[in-house]
């Protein structure tokens, strides 16, 4: 490690979908490189004032973002990220979770999953990329958009663990390891939406070299075990190719 590296601080904003793996991977990066990493949080997409995009627009300092590929593409279009720096880090399926100890619903087929949603008293999902897919694509496709509108919220997975909400539908990486929560399993294959989480350097960063080091580190193949523990897998390596929007 160089003396310059030991004086470098990177500011990262990361979405919740990659956070479990991120927290396993970054400490070793700091130890090996001497680079200090300060991490903030934000959703990849949505109307909240605390999405990653909203934070960047109002001037919150950041060198690197880690978020859904759809969110990355939006911010590249706005000129806020270095397009050539984008690296896909991991994928995770959309999954269903319930309170630990509750009877597990049948989600083995499209019909079973649809019936589970119709029978549920309340359902939570993120006001971000996965939630957009559910509201704009999946619920209309199943013919239950109106029925779901009155029972859905964007409360976090912990609300299900506390018994405040019956069902959570989120990226699997946001469900595993939550105390009091039981992950039932992924959506049926024909309904599945696979989230891709990517990293990119923020335009105007004063620590471009260190930012690239961090992204390269996050993308290392030897982090596969950490990814699997977080309910994720390594993607086929893809850089700056446009993603397919779920909407």
C-alpha positions in Angstrom: 0.0 0.0 0.0 1.3 3.5 -0.8 1.2 6.4 1.5 -1.1 8.2 -0.9 -3.6 5.3 -0.7 -3.5 5.3 3.1 -4.7 8.9 3.0 -7.5 8.3 0.5 -11.2 8.2 1.5 -13.8 6.9 -0.9 -17.4 7.8 -0.5 -19.8 5.1 -1.7 -23.6 5.1 -2.0 -25.0 1.6 -2.1 -28.5 0.2 -2.5 -29.9 -2.4 -0.1 -29.9 -5.2 -2.7 -26.1 -5.5 -2.7 -25.4 -4.4 0.9 -25.1 -7.9 2.6 -22.4 -9.0 0.2 -20.8 -5.5 0.2 -20.4 -5.6 4.0 -18.6 -8.9 3.7 -16.2 -7.8 0.9 -15.2 -4.2 1.7 -13.4 -4.6 5.1 -10.7 -6.7 3.4 -10.3 -4.1 0.6 -9.7 -1.5 3.3 -7.2 -3.6 5.1 -5.2 -4.5 1.9 -5.2 -1.1 0.3 -5.3 1.2 3.2 -8.1 3.1 1.5 -10.9 4.2 3.8 -14.4 3.6 2.5 -17.4 5.5 3.8 -20.7 4.1 2.8 -24.1 5.7 2.5 -27.4 4.2 1.5 -30.2 4.8 -1.0 -32.7 3.1 -3.3 -31.7 2.5 -6.9 -34.8 4.1 -8.3 -38.0 5.7 -7.2 -39.6 9.0 -6.1 -38.1 9.1 -2.6 -35.8 12.1 -1.9 -33.2 9.6 -0.6 -32.8 7.5 -3.8 -29.2 7.4 -5.0 -30.1 9.6 -8.0 -31.8 12.1 -5.8 -28.8 12.3 -3.5 -26.4 12.9 -6.4 -28.7 15.6 -7.9 -28.7 17.6 -4.7 -24.9 17.4 -4.4 -24.3 14.6 -1.9 -20.6 13.8 -2.5 -19.8 10.3 -3.8 -17.1 8.6 -5.7 -18.8 5.2 -6.4 -22.4 4.0 -6.6 -23.6 0.4 -6.3 -27.1 -0.1 -7.4 -29.5 -1.8 -9.9 -28.4 -1.8 -13.5 -31.6 0.1 -14.4 -30.7 2.9 -12.0 -27.2 3.0 -13.3 -28.5 3.4 -16.9 -30.7 6.3 -15.8 -27.8 8.1 -14.2 -25.5 7.5 -17.1 -28.2 9.1 -19.3 -28.1 12.1 -17.0 -24.4 12.3 -17.3 -23.8 11.7 -13.6 -21.7 8.5 -14.0 -18.7 7.5 -16.0 -20.2 5.1 -18.5 -16.9 3.3 -19.2 -16.5 2.5 -15.5 -19.7 0.4 -15.2 -19.2 -3.2 -14.0 -22.0 -5.7 -13.3 -21.2 -7.3 -9.9 -24.0 -9.8 -9.1 -27.4 -11.0 -9.8 -30.2 -12.1 -7.5 -33.7 -13.4 -8.1 -36.9 -11.9 -6.8 -38.2 -13.9 -3.9 -41.0 -14.2 -1.4 -40.6 -14.1 2.4 -43.0 -14.5 5.4 -42.7 -14.1 9.2 -40.7 -17.0 10.7 -43.1 -19.7 12.0 -46.0 -18.7 9.7 -47.4 -21.3 7.3 -45.5 -21.1 4.0 -47.7 -20.3 1.0 -47.5 -22.3 -2.2 -45.6 -20.3 -4.9 -44.7 -23.3 -7.1 -46.6 -22.1 -10.2 -48.1 -19.0 -11.7 -51.6 -19.9 -10.5 -50.4 -20.7 -7.0 -48.4 -17.5 -6.8 -51.4 -15.4 -8.1 -53.7 -17.1 -5.5 -51.1 -16.4 -2.7 -51.2 -12.7 -3.6 -55.0 -12.6 -3.8 -55.3 -14.3 -0.4 -52.7 -12.2 1.4 -54.0 -9.4 3.6 -50.9 -7.2 3.0 -47.8 -7.3 0.7 -44.7 -5.2 0.8 -42.1 -4.6 -1.9 -39.5 -1.9 -2.5 -40.4 1.4 -4.1 -37.5 0.8 -6.5 -36.6 -1.4 -9.5 -38.2 -4.7 -8.3 -41.3 -2.9 -7.2 -41.6 -1.2 -10.6 -41.5 -4.6 -12.2 -44.3 -5.9 -10.0 -46.6 -2.9 -10.4 -46.0 -2.1 -14.0 -45.5 -5.5 -15.5 -46.3 -8.5 -13.3 -49.5 -7.5 -11.5 -51.2 -6.3 -14.8 -50.0 -9.5 -16.6 -51.7 -11.6 -13.9 -54.8 -9.4 -14.0 -54.6 -8.4 -10.4 -53.4 -4.8 -10.5 -56.5 -3.3 -8.9 -56.7 -6.0 -6.2 -53.1 -5.5 -5.3 -53.3 -1.7 -5.2 -55.3 -1.7 -1.9 -53.0 -4.1 0.0 -49.5 -3.1 -1.0 -46.9 -1.0 0.8 -43.2 -0.3 0.6 -42.4 -1.2 4.2 -39.2 -3.0 4.6 -38.7 -6.7 5.1 -38.3 -6.2 8.8 -42.0 -5.2 8.9 -42.9 -8.7 7.9 -40.7 -10.1 10.6 -42.5 -7.9 13.1 -45.9 -9.2 11.9 -47.0 -5.8 10.5 -47.1 -7.1 6.9 -47.9 -10.6 5.8 -45.8 -11.1 2.6 -42.6 -9.5 1.4 -41.5 -9.7 -2.3 -38.0 -8.4 -2.8 -34.6 -9.3 -4.2 -33.5 -12.4 -2.4 -30.4 -10.6 -1.3 -32.6 -8.3 0.8 -34.4 -11.2 2.5 -31.7 -13.6 3.6 -30.4 -13.0 7.1 -33.2 -10.8 8.3 -34.0 -11.8 11.8 -37.5 -13.2 12.2 -38.0 -13.7 8.5 -38.3 -16.9 6.5 -37.5 -16.8 2.8 -40.1 -19.1 1.0 -38.3 -19.1 -2.3 -38.0 -17.4 -5.7 -40.9 -16.5 -7.9 -41.8 -19.1 -10.5 -39.4 -19.1 -13.4 -42.0 -17.7 -15.9 -42.6 -14.7 -13.6 -39.1 -14.1 -12.4 -37.3 -10.8 -12.5 -33.5 -11.1 -12.0 -31.9 -8.0 -10.5 -28.5 -7.1 -11.7 -26.4 -5.0 -9.3 -23.6 -2.9 -10.8 -21.0 -0.3 -9.7 -19.9 2.9 -11.4 -17.7 5.9 -10.8 -19.4 9.2 -10.2 -18.5 11.9 -12.7 -16.3 14.5 -11.0 -14.8 12.1 -8.4 -11.5 13.3 -7.0 -10.4 9.7 -6.4 -10.8 8.0 -9.8 -8.0 5.6 -9.3 -9.1 4.4 -5.9 -12.7 4.2 -7.1 -11.6 1.9 -9.9 -9.7 -0.2 -7.5 -12.8 -0.7 -5.3 -14.9 -1.6 -8.3 -12.3 -4.1 -9.5 -12.2 -5.6 -6.0 -16.0 -5.9 -5.7 -16.0 -7.8 -9.1 -13.3 -10.3 -8.1 -14.2 -13.9 -8.8 -13.0 -15.0 -5.4 -15.9 -13.2 -3.8 -18.4 -15.8 -5.1 -18.8 -17.4 -1.6 -19.7 -14.0 -0.1 -22.2 -13.5 -2.9 -23.9 -16.9 -2.5 -24.2 -16.3 1.3 -26.1 -13.1 0.4 -28.4 -14.9 -2.0 -26.5 -13.6 -5.1 -24.5 -15.0 -8.0 -21.8 -13.6 -10.2 -23.1 -12.4 -13.5 -21.7 -13.1 -16.9 -19.3 -10.1 -17.1 -21.0 -7.2 -18.9 -19.9 -3.6 -19.2 -21.8 -0.6 -20.4 -24.3 -2.7 -22.4 -27.8 -1.2 -22.0 -30.1 -3.2 -19.7 -33.6 -4.3 -20.6 -36.1 -2.4 -18.5 -38.8 -4.5 -16.7 -41.4 -1.8 -17.4 
